[in-house]
Amino acid sequence: MKQVKPIYVEWVDSAGTSGWSNKEELHTHALKCRSVGWLIEENDECLIICLNHAIPPVNREYGEVVTIPKVAVTKKKFLKL
């Protein structure tokens, strides 16, 4: 079993609309996001975190997994519990 670490991440995301919109309803900037979760993996391209982590032994230990491209990350901080 790989050890997971608690982490706080700030990142930017794209924004969109569904259906028809007028100009006043459009997003004119990237969305600033914050996530707190458990770091599953970090590589050259992305951070993979989960919001929920089941205590092993279980078949599926990661819940609500989010993959964040590193180019979108503006801040990251490991948390102490």
Buried (B, 14 or more C-beta within 10 A) or exposed (E): EEEBBBBBBBBBEEEEEEEEEEEEEEEEEEEEBEBEBBBBEBEEEBBBBBEEBEEEEEEEBBEEEBEBEEEBBEEBEEEEE
